[in-house]
């Protein structure tokens, strides 16, 4: 059997249905309110705090307010938190501690089904979280193109979902998982959420632009401003990264099954 056939063998949606059934009975109703609550807290903080002091800087960056500049970054951060930060511990336990994935692979389901099911589940989780954030932002009068942001959310969700699924499968110890988590925090803090990356030296700026978080943020900013070329470039990067991580994760599970 070829590698391609092994990658596709037994691929179905059973695990997706299982996850969504569990989600519907437990926490799905809380995803949108929790995303909305985060937006409310951020908007209150900005409206009565930082926004007053950063008005001139926001105008220089091409935005009417700092809250308007910050909203795309917070949307991306919401998806990242839902798909990666809040998930990797549970995924690590499935992969290495309680043998959840190993038990599934003993059934007719394949490694592709495992990765696909986890990825779709996390993507839906990230989308729900971000939609709650966008609704709350609209209530607070943010005038950014929230519809364009909403269109970018599924793609961003897929990318961060594959990161959230593949990293716990690839690491071999809790220490490595902690390093991955730390790298995720660094990436979110320095990828242009709170200020443009143009403030960095050119070499640092080039390195930051290689981060998937910056590419996701650039996708949202580009759609918000109507820059379709920038949005297309970031979209191609994110799709390529997502496909690569999914293939690596599937092949890693297949090796563990052998």
MIMARLUM-813812 format. One record per residue (C-alpha): x, y, z; residue in one letter. Coordinates in steps of 0.25 Angstrom, whole numbers, padded with zeros to 4 digits, always signed. Layout:
<rs>
XYZA;...
</rs>
This chain:
<rs>
+0000+0000+0000X;+0006+0014-0004X;+0008+0025+0006X;-0003+0033-0001X;-0013+0021+0000X;-0009+0020+0015X;-0011+0034+0017X;-0025+0034+0012X;-0029+0020+0016X;-0042+0020+0025X;-0043+0035+0025X;-0057+0038+0030X;-0065+0048+0039X;-0068+0038+0051X;-0058+0045+0061X;-0063+0059+0056X;-0078+0055+0060X;-0073+0049+0073X;-0066+0062+0077X;-0078+0071+0073X;-0087+0062+0080X;-0079+0064+0093X;-0078+0078+0090X;-0093+0080+0089X;-0095+0074+0102X;-0085+0081+0110X;-0079+0094+0106X;-0083+0099+0092X;-0093+0109+0098X;-0082+0115+0106X;-0072+0118+0094X;-0079+0130+0088X;-0082+0137+0102X;-0068+0134+0106X;-0062+0140+0094X;-0072+0152+0095X;-0068+0154+0110X;-0053+0155+0106X;-0057+0166+0095X;-0065+0173+0105X;-0054+0174+0115X;-0044+0178+0105X;-0053+0189+0099X;-0056+0195+0113X;-0041+0195+0116X;-0038+0202+0103X;-0050+0212+0103X;-0046+0217+0117X;-0031+0215+0117X;-0021+0213+0106X;-0029+0218+0094X;-0029+0232+0100X;-0014+0232+0101X;-0011+0226+0087X;-0020+0234+0078X;-0009+0241+0071X;-0001+0227+0069X;-0014+0221+0064X;-0016+0232+0054X;-0002+0230+0049X;-0004+0216+0047X;-0016+0219+0038X;-0027+0216+0048X;-0038+0225+0055X;-0035+0219+0069X;-0026+0209+0076X;-0038+0200+0078X;-0040+0199+0063X;-0026+0196+0061X;-0026+0185+0072X;-0039+0178+0068X;-0033+0169+0057X;-0021+0165+0066X;-0031+0161+0077X;-0039+0153+0067X;-0027+0145+0063X;-0023+0144+0077X;-0037+0138+0081X;-0036+0128+0070X;-0022+0124+0075X;-0026+0123+0089X;-0038+0114+0086X;-0030+0105+0076X;-0016+0104+0083X;-0014+0111+0097X;-0026+0105+0103X;-0025+0091+0096X;-0011+0086+0095X;-0011+0080+0109X;-0023+0071+0107X;-0018+0067+0093X;-0004+0064+0099X;-0011+0055+0109X;-0019+0048+0098X;-0006+0045+0090X;+0003+0041+0101X;-0004+0038+0114X;-0017+0032+0113X;-0015+0026+0100X;-0028+0032+0094X;-0022+0032+0080X;-0016+0019+0081X;-0029+0013+0085X;-0036+0019+0073X;-0025+0014+0063X;-0029+0000+0068X;-0043+0002+0061X;-0045+0003+0046X;-0042+0018+0047X;-0029+0023+0042X;-0019+0033+0046X;-0025+0042+0036X;-0038+0041+0043X;-0032+0045+0056X;-0025+0057+0051X;-0037+0061+0042X;-0047+0060+0054X;-0038+0068+0064X;-0035+0079+0054X;-0050+0081+0050X;-0054+0081+0064X;-0044+0091+0068X;-0047+0100+0056X;-0062+0100+0060X;-0058+0104+0074X;-0049+0115+0069X;-0060+0120+0059X;-0070+0121+0070X;-0061+0128+0080X;-0057+0138+0069X;-0071+0141+0065X;-0075+0144+0079X;-0063+0154+0080X;-0068+0160+0067X;-0082+0162+0071X;-0078+0169+0084X;-0068+0178+0076X;-0080+0182+0067X;-0088+0185+0080X;-0077+0194+0084X;-0077+0202+0071X;-0064+0197+0065X;-0065+0202+0050X;-0055+0192+0045X;-0060+0182+0033X;-0064+0172+0043X;-0071+0164+0031X;-0057+0162+0025X;-0051+0158+0038X;-0062+0148+0040X;-0059+0142+0026X;-0044+0140+0030X;-0047+0133+0043X;-0050+0119+0037X;-0036+0119+0030X;-0029+0124+0042X;-0037+0114+0050X;-0032+0102+0041X;-0018+0107+0042X;-0017+0108+0057X;-0025+0096+0059X;-0015+0088+0051X;-0004+0094+0060X;-0012+0091+0073X;-0014+0076+0068X;+0000+0074+0062X;+0009+0080+0073X;+0004+0071+0084X;+0006+0059+0075X;+0020+0062+0071X;+0026+0066+0085X;+0031+0055+0093X;+0031+0061+0107X;+0024+0071+0116X;+0036+0080+0115X;+0035+0080+0100X;+0021+0084+0101X;+0024+0095+0111X;+0034+0100+0101X;+0024+0100+0090X;+0014+0108+0099X;+0024+0118+0102X;+0027+0120+0087X;+0012+0122+0085X;+0012+0133+0096X;+0024+0140+0090X;+0018+0139+0076X;+0005+0145+0080X;+0012+0157+0088X;+0022+0161+0077X;+0014+0158+0064X;+0008+0172+0063X;-0005+0171+0071X;-0002+0183+0080X;+0006+0191+0070X;+0011+0190+0055X;+0023+0181+0053X;+0029+0193+0045X;+0035+0198+0059X;+0045+0186+0059X;+0058+0186+0052X;+0057+0181+0038X;+0063+0167+0041X;+0054+0165+0053X;+0042+0170+0045X;+0046+0159+0034X;+0047+0148+0044X;+0033+0152+0051X;+0027+0152+0037X;+0030+0137+0036X;+0021+0134+0048X;+0008+0128+0045X;+0001+0138+0055X;+0006+0150+0047X;+0002+0144+0034X;-0012+0141+0040X;-0012+0156+0046X;-0008+0161+0032X;-0019+0153+0025X;-0029+0160+0034X;-0023+0174+0033X;-0022+0172+0018X;-0037+0168+0016X;-0041+0180+0026X;-0033+0190+0017X;-0037+0183+0003X;-0023+0179+0000X;-0026+0166-0007X;-0012+0163-0011X;-0007+0163+0003X;-0019+0155+0007X;-0016+0145-0004X;-0001+0143-0001X;-0004+0141+0014X;-0015+0131+0011X;-0006+0123+0002X;+0004+0123+0013X;-0006+0118+0023X;-0012+0107+0015X;+0002+0102+0011X;+0006+0102+0026X;-0007+0095+0030X;-0006+0084+0020X;+0009+0081+0023X;+0005+0080+0038X;-0006+0071+0036X;+0002+0061+0027X;+0013+0061+0038X;+0003+0059+0049X;-0003+0047+0041X;+0010+0041+0038X;+0015+0042+0052X;+0002+0035+0057X;+0004+0024+0046X;+0018+0021+0051X;+0013+0020+0065X;+0003+0010+0060X;+0013+0001+0053X;
</rs>
